[in-house]
Structures are given as structure tokens and as C-alpha cells.
């Protein structure tokens, strides 16, 4: 069986996006039980805990699931750059009643060790963000029985994953919330909308595509399936679900978001990400290109996020969310998945009626070349 076969066999062609910090195993399991594909977000999980978490989750059901890792690089930043970055963040820490951190000994988990643990754990599906694995790494995962999905924000990135031997592509449109998966060109040159990205990747790469970015309801699901995606990836749509780990400050900000509330920033983490625009994003915009690259800035601002949440200050913490966040709903993740699938089926039926000249539709277009246009 191929990844495409597995996705085609899902009762509901919806994949819950892995969102570190907001999508716990309970959410993934609810989606899994509803008929979709749930994902564990293990980017922040120490290597020695990955196998146990995967095995525990595997035992909950016979249904397939996925695991996501972020390919955080090993870094040794210049101490002077780190001190400058901490000084830049100091007023923000003081505003929420916290002390800025001292330079840490390590800025990220050991990705190679995480990958080795994940390969041993052999989940049904593994997805990767922020880069591309080597052919040998992909081959090892596949040999263990894992389908490999690579995140791509451009056709060139999709091709890179195909050349590495990946089984499928997670096509991340510019509308998506959270961190951009871009790894070949600057983000500014890699902002392709979900619909265009799905269509162009499908035309360029013979791999199944999971479409993500701005899909908030069943109409969006139907749209990307019509473009040839094998499934719709939904992340921000789950942010207000009962299982979400969002704190009250983040949840309130998302619930009250306006019509077009999001923007991209690298000020929080040193890597471009989309969230509800707030005071930190606006005031740091002039210097955001100067902050250290991910994961250095991410590590230095990590205590600020926790302190801002504790202080009830939405202006000093990242409020990750995608475009269309105003359409997010409350409810259990499993119930939401079923609602969206019913909406997708209804939308597909309406389009079918429209294109076949059914009630309220239009008559079939004449194909006689002499009939004019």
C-alpha cells in the first residue's frame, strides 16, 4: 500500500496539522477516531521520550496516525549577538514582570537523535518541516515501515523532497498559521497561496499532496480536493477545539480576531511565522531582520511567552494563527472533523449540480467549434 492508498482509505480526508504547544495527543486521537488522520507534534520532545510516546499512541487504536518533527539546526551563535538579543528583549521582559534569561548552553534539541528515535519507533507516517532529509534518512524511515511526508512552500521544495524519496508532500500555503516551512529561498520569495501551490505541485511532482493553509471549513476541504489534493491539512481550524492547549490569553485573542488580523513576523523566533498581529510584532518590525536566526531567538524569547501568558498580556506573546482564523469554531475535535466533512460533501454536491446543469445550475457548454464562445 502506498501513502496515497492510505490517504484514499481514510473515511474522512482531513489531516490535523501538528501544532507544537497547542495540539496534544488527545486532539490527534479524537481526529483519528472520527475518521481523519491525527498528528503528534513531537518537535519539542526529547529523543529519549519519542519512542515511548509513539508506542503509547499506537496502542490507542488500529487507525493510522502521523508524527511531526522540525529540523532545527545545531547552532553556536556569537556571544555578542546573544547579549544584544537579550538586551533587545529586556524591556519586554520587564513589562510582564520577568527577568530576561541568561545565555543558554543549548538552543535546540538534537534533531539527529530525535530522527533516530523516530525511525526506531516507526510510526505509520512521519512529516518534517524546515528542511529536507537526505536520501539515506528517508530510506531508513521507509525501511522501518514509515511513510515520509515533506513540507514544501514552493514547487522547488516539493521537487527536493521527491528527489530525496519522500512518499508525499505537505503543501503549506502562505495562509497557514505558525512557522513557515520554507528552506530553499527567502520567505519573501516563497509566499505561494494554497490553491496555486497545490495545483502547481500536483503538476510538477507525482506524489500525493496534503493541502494546508487557510482551510477553515468544509468548503475549503472540497476546494483542495477538487484541485487534486489527497487530503486537507487543517491546523488553525482546531485552535478553539476543546482539546486545544491554548492558554486563556491566546484563546481570547483568537476568539476576538477581526476580519484580517494576521501577519508574518520573525521577531519572536528568528523564523517567519504567521499570527494575530499584536504590539510586539508592530514595535519589533523595524528591527526584526536583526534578531538572531531560529532557534536562537526562539530560545531567548521562550520565557517571555510564558510570562506574558501569566501576566495576561496578549501584546507580548505570539498568537499563532492562519488567515481565516475568524472562521474558527468551538467544539470537540472529532465532532468538528465530522461537521467539516459533511460540509465538504454538501459543497461537492452543489458544485456537481452547478457544473452538470442541475437545479440552480447552468446548462452544459456547447463543444461545437462553430457555436462561438
PyMOL commands that set and color helices and strands:
alter all, ss='L'
color gray80, all
select helices_A, chain A and resi 3-9+25-34+47-58+79-95+111-121+135-143+155-164+187-189+194-204+218-226+236-238+248-255+279-290+296-311+314-316+325-327+333-355
alter helices_A, ss='H'
color red, helices_A
select strands_A, chain A and resi 14-16+38-41+65-70+125-129+147-152+168-172+178-179+208-212+231-234+262-265+273-276
alter strands_A, ss='S'
color yellow, strands_A
deselect
rebuild
show_as cartoon
